[in-house]
Amino acid sequence: MKEVIDSWQLWAGLAACFAALTAIFAKVGVANINSDFATFVRTIIILIMVWVIMLTKGAWENPATISAKTWYFLILSGLATGASWLCYFRALKIGEAAKVAPIDKLSVVLVAVFGAIFLGERLTMVSWLGVAMIGSGAALIAWRG
């Protein structure tokens, strides 16, 4: 059972399910309010949720023990997340969820490319074919759907 709980595939699958629900819930939630304000509300909810989980699990760490490099990249990641969420909610406000979400998932393609360029990650030809299929599928759904 521990192997299942520690499985990155399980957690990635759950992330995909919750991301799908995020798109559906957000599309309805953003319908009658400003998309930036909707992102603010969502962020507060996430902050509270993560804080409760962190306290429950005893996962608090002393911020003074975190390296400058770690802080730098966590700050950059937070800024990128915020920008992504603001853009995503704006896109949902003016577009169809079934078309917005596939374009958002082009991030999978970009992660593969950026991972190869910046992190030196190596994908097999079969993996690159999968990445290309994801990109092609997202494009077909978004632009022809």
N, C-alpha and C positions, 0 to 999 in steps of 0.2 A: 504493500500500500504506500509506503514511503517513497518508492520509485515513482509512483503516479503523482504524488503531491509535489515531488521535486522535478517533475518533467517540464522542461521549457515548452514542449509542444502543448501540454494541457493549458499552461498559463497564456501562451500565445493564442490558442483557440478561444479561451475565455475573453481575452482582450478583444479579439475580433467580434465576438458576440456582443460585448458591451459597447464597442464602437458602433456596431450596427444599431443597437438600441439608442445610442447617443444621437445618431442622425435622425431617427424617427421622432424621438422625444423632443429634440431641439427644433425640428421643423415645425412642430405644433406649438412649442413654447415661444418661438421667436415671431410667430405670425402677427401679433398685435403690439409688439414693443420694439424699441431700437435694438439692433443686433449687438451693439457694443455693451448696452446695459444688460442684455441677456447673457453675454459672456461674463460680465462682472458677477452676476448672480450665480452662474454656474461655478465660477472660480471660488466664491465664498463657500459654496456647498462642498466643493472638493477639498478646500482647506480644512474645513471642520471634519470631514470624513477621514482624511489622512491623519489629522491630529489625534482623533479618537483611536484609530487603529494603531498609530505609533505609541501612544500612551498605554494602550491595552497590551501590546506586545513587548513593552519595555525597550523600544527601539531608539529612544532618544540618545543622541551623541553630543558630547561637548563641542560646540562650534569652534572653540579655540584650538582643538586638536586636528581640525581639518586643514589640509595643506592649501597653500595659495593656488596651486594648479587646479586642485579639485574645486575650490570655490569659483575660480574663473570659468571652468567648463560647466559647472552647475548653473551659474548665472547666465551664461550664453544659452544653455539648454532651456532655462526658464523663459528667457526673452524669445527664443525661437518658438517655444510652446505657446506663449501668449500671442505672438504674431499669427501662428497657425490657427489658434482658436478664434481670434478676431476675424481673420479671413474666412474661416469655415462658417462661422455664424452669419457673416454677411452674405456669403454664397447661398446658404440655406434660406436666408430671408428672401432672396430674389430668384432663386432657382429651385428646381425639383430635387428632392432628396435622392431619388434614384439616379440622378445625373451628377449631382454634386459629389456624392460619396465615392463613386468610381474615380473621379479626377483626384480627389483627396488621396485615394489609395495608390495613385502614381508615386506616392512617397516610397512605396515598396521598391519601385524601380530606382528611384533616386538614392535610397539607402544602399542598394547593391552597388551602384556606380560610385557613390561617395566612399563606401566601405573599401572598395577596391583601390580607389585613388588615394585616400587619406589614411586608411588604417592598414593597407597592405593585405586585405582579406582576399582570398582566392576562391572563386567559384568555378565549378566544373562547367563544361560546355552544356551539359544537361541543365544545370542550374541557370545558366545564362539564357537558355531557351525558355525556361519557366518564367524568368524575369521578363523576357520579350513578350511572352504570351500574356502575362499580367498587364503589361503596358498596352498591348494591342486590344485586349478585352476591355480594359477601362476606356480606351479611346472609342471603341465601337459602341459601348453602352452610352457614353456621355454625348457623343456627337451624332450618333445615328439612332439612338433609342428614342 
